[in-house]
Amino acid sequence: MSDYKTTRDAAGKITSRFDKMLRNLVDDYEDEIVVVSLMRYYNLCLDNNDASILEAIERVLEDFMCTADYSDWLLTRKG
C-alpha cells in the first residue's frame, strides 16, 4: 500500500469521525434549544392558565428531557 493511499484512508476516517461528532453536537444543541424555548413558553402560558397547552408542553418536554431533569423541573412547577 502506498503512503498516499494510507494517508488518504486515514484522512477519510478522521473526517468521518469529525463529521459524526459535529452532527451529534448539532443534535444536542437543537434539543437544548427546544427544551429552553418550551420552558419559557410554559412560563408565559401560566399567566393565561390554559391547562391544555400546559399539558401539551409538559408531554413534549418529557420526551426531550432525561427523566431526572424532567422530574426535577416538574416538581418545581407543581410545587
C-alpha positions as CSV (number, residue, x, y, z in Angstrom):
1,M,0.0,0.0,0.0
2,S,1.4,3.4,-1.0
3,D,1.9,6.2,1.5
4,Y,-0.6,8.3,-0.4
5,K,-3.3,5.7,-0.1
6,T,-2.6,5.1,3.6
7,T,-2.7,8.9,4.2
8,R,-5.9,9.3,2.2
9,D,-7.6,6.4,4.1
10,A,-6.6,7.8,7.5
11,A,-7.8,11.3,6.5
12,G,-11.1,9.8,5.4
13,K,-11.6,8.1,8.7
14,I,-10.7,11.2,10.7
15,T,-13.1,13.3,8.5
16,S,-15.9,10.8,9.1
17,R,-15.4,10.7,12.8
18,F,-15.2,14.5,13.0
19,D,-18.4,14.8,10.9
20,K,-20.2,12.4,13.2
21,M,-19.1,14.3,16.3
22,L,-20.3,17.6,14.8
23,R,-23.7,16.1,13.9
24,N,-24.1,14.8,17.5
25,L,-23.3,18.3,18.8
26,V,-25.8,19.9,16.5
27,D,-28.5,17.4,17.5
28,D,-27.8,18.1,21.2
29,Y,-27.8,21.8,20.7
30,E,-31.2,21.6,18.8
31,D,-32.7,19.6,21.6
32,E,-31.4,22.1,24.2
33,I,-33.0,25.0,22.2
34,V,-36.3,23.2,22.1
35,V,-36.3,22.5,25.9
36,V,-35.3,26.0,26.9
37,S,-37.8,27.6,24.5
38,L,-40.7,25.4,25.7
39,M,-39.8,26.1,29.3
40,R,-40.0,29.8,28.6
41,Y,-43.3,29.4,26.7
42,Y,-44.7,27.3,29.6
43,N,-44.0,30.2,32.0
44,L,-45.8,32.6,29.6
45,C,-48.8,30.2,29.4
46,L,-49.1,30.0,33.1
47,D,-50.4,33.6,33.1
48,N,-53.2,32.6,30.7
49,N,-54.0,29.4,32.8
50,D,-54.6,27.3,29.6
51,A,-54.4,23.8,31.0
52,S,-54.4,22.0,27.6
53,I,-51.4,24.0,26.3
54,L,-49.5,23.5,29.6
55,E,-50.2,19.7,29.4
56,A,-49.0,19.6,25.8
57,I,-45.8,21.4,26.7
58,E,-45.2,19.0,29.6
59,R,-45.6,16.0,27.3
60,V,-43.1,17.4,24.8
61,L,-40.6,18.3,27.5
62,E,-40.9,14.8,28.9
63,D,-39.8,13.4,25.5
64,F,-36.9,15.8,25.1
65,M,-35.5,15.8,28.7
66,C,-33.9,13.0,30.6
67,T,-36.1,11.5,33.3
68,A,-34.3,13.1,36.3
69,D,-34.2,16.6,34.8
70,Y,-37.9,16.4,33.8
71,S,-38.9,15.2,37.3
72,D,-37.0,18.0,38.9
73,W,-38.5,20.6,36.6
74,L,-42.0,19.2,37.1
75,L,-41.5,19.3,40.9
76,T,-40.6,23.0,40.7
77,R,-43.6,23.7,38.5
78,K,-46.1,21.8,40.7
79,G,-44.6,23.0,44.0
